[in-house]
């Protein structure tokens, strides 16, 4: 078992043990150690994940193929025995002939250079796989990181509801003790507080699972901490150029297109036939008679086979070009969709922050004040408070939509000041 696999197994065991050590989710449950940034998490995941190693191994293999392609065809040494003694009339050893020859292929038309260029294009295709591995890991880690931040925000909202429910429960208890409210009001207050407690535990478990899934990328436990203000920093819109869309799939298709072009050139070179020449010595009979022999061979039909192979490679090249155009079209549609979803969600957030939530908060204050004076019932307070809770949950849902769509859009059209993650491939 490799070190990375052993570390992953240890991380899974550690996260299970950490789950038993979590304290009150509304307290400082995850407070040990410094917060890890998204870029730090991405770098550690890239260093620990096995997929980059697989991609780099593919690059090494492709470079080996390029070294092999640079070699000329192997020479041949052959020995032939003719008129070997048999039985009857063929038993005379005097007719025995032994021939030794040396053969070499004379490659014509630049085949070796074309073959080496084709193998080099395979290196480019393997390097495109390393970009794909880095892109996938970055996308997975970023999504988990942001989902964890959203889950922790859900915990904060649930904890706020717990504190409010506790305050209301205490206020209702005083009114029930003073016979100003019925027992039903106290039972309802207790039910609301228990429901808020259950939401806290549910969101805490969700956040812990997300942290464990995130930490498993670099063999960490569920006690990792993420940046507390990551969501606020993402609310600042960034200028993105959707005309310069990026995807490692584009790099792969570009590499395939170059490889197909190299294949076409190699197939074109095959139209020029190679010449195989040979020279040798023949020993005649049991005497010391020797003869020098030589010869050459040229294959026939090379041009027809070359034209057929070139036509097939050109058809494959056209398929790749069309596939690339289809991918660019799909990327543009996805980018426009991400951008529209993010803008719509941001507009909803602004409306809630500037108009809806302040009005609902003021309604809660008026309801609680009226309840304290006996002007309103407990149900009026609960109704006003639930309106605020619903607006906060709607805001968080819109925030999640904005954050995830903005992140997906940034991966397709990265800003100029954010470098694309690359993997170094060893020579």
Residue, then its C-alpha position, 0 to 999 in steps of 0.5 A: x500500500x502506498x503512503x498516500x493510500x495509507x494516509x487516506x485510510x488513517x484520515x478516515x479513521x481519524x475523522x470517525x474518532x473526531x466525530x465523537x469529540x465534537x462539542x456544542x455546535x453553537x459553541x466553539x466546536x471547531x476551534x483548534x488550529x488556524x483556518x486553512x484557505x481555499x488555495x492552501x486546501x487545493x495545494x494540499x489536495x494536489x500534493x496528496x491525490x493519486x490522479x496527478x501521479x497517474x497523469x505524470x506516469x502517462x507523460x513518462x510513458x509517452x516520452x518513452x514512446x518518443x524515444x523509441x520512435x526516434x530509433x531506426x528499424x533494427x538490422x537483421x542477421x540471418x543464417x540459412x541452410x539449404x540442401x541439408x542431407x536427407x535419405x537416399x539420393x539426398x544423402x550426399x553432404x557435398x550439396x550442402x549450402x550455408x548462407x549468412x546475410x545482413x539486412x538493413x532497412x533504408x527508410x526514405x521520405x523522412x519517415x523517422x522524423x514523422x514518426x518521432x513527431x507523431x510520438x511527440x504529439x502523444x506527449x502533448x496529449x498525456x500532458x493535457x491529462x495532467x491539466x485535466x487532473x489538476x482541474x478536476x481536483x480544484x473543482x472538487x475541493x472548491x465545491x466542498x470548501x464552499x459547501x462547508x462554508x454554507x453548512x456552517x452558515x446554516x449552523x449559525x442561523x439555526x443557533x440564532x433560532x435556538x437563542x431566540x426560542x430560548x428567550x421566548x420560552x423564558x418569557x412565555x414561562x413567566x406569563x404562564x406562571x402569572x396565569x397570563x398565557x395558557x399552558x399551550x403557549x409554553x408547550x408551543x415554545x418548548x416545541x419551537x426550541x426543540x425543533x431549533x435544537x434538532x436543526x442545529x444538530x442536523x446542520x452540524x452533522x452535515x458540516x462535519x461530513x463535508x469537512x471530513x470529505x474535504x480533509x480526506x483529500x490531504x489525509x486530514x480529519x474533520x476538525x479542519x477550519x475554513x476561512x470564516x469570511x469566505x462567503x463575504x469575500x465571494x459576494x464582491x463581483x469580479x470582472x470575467x471575460x466569457x469570450x476567453x473560455x477555458x477548459x482542460x477538455x479544450x487542451x485535450x482536443x487541441x492535443x488530439x488535433x495536433x496528434x492527428x495532424x502528425x498522423x496525417x504527415x506520417x501516413x503521407x510519408x508511408x507512400x514512399x516505399x522503403x528499401x530493404x537491402x541485404x548482403x551476405x556470404x554463401x558456402x557451397x558444399x563441403x569444399x571451401x567454395x564461397x560466394x558473395x550474395x546481395x539483394x534489395x526489396x521494395x514493397x508494392x502498393x504503398x501509395x494506395x495504403x498511404x492514401x487510405x490511411x491519410x483519408x481516415x486520419x483526415x476524417x478523424x481530424x474533422x471529427x475532432x474539430x467539430x467536437x471542439x466547436x461543440x464543446x466551445x458552444x456548450x462552454x459558452x452556454x454554460x458560462x451564460x447560464x452561470x452568469x445569469x444565475x449568479x446575477x439573479x441570486x445577487x439581486x435577490x440577496x440585495x432585495x432581502x438585505x435592503x428591504x425585506x429583512x429590515x421590515x421583518x426584523x422591525x415586525x419582530x421587535x414590534x411583536x415582542x414589545x406588544x407581547x410583553x405589554x399583552x397586546x399580542x399573543x405568542x403566536x403573533x411573535x412566533x409568526x413574525x420570528x418565522x418570517x425573519x427565519x424564512x428570509x434568512x434561509x432564503x438569503x442563504x439559499x440565494x447566497x449558495x446559488x450565487x457562490x457556486x455559480x460564480x465559482x463555476x463561472x470563474x473556472x470557465x473564465x478565470x480572471x487575469x489575476x488568478x493563475x490556473x493550477x498546473x502540474x509540473x511534469x518531470x522530464 
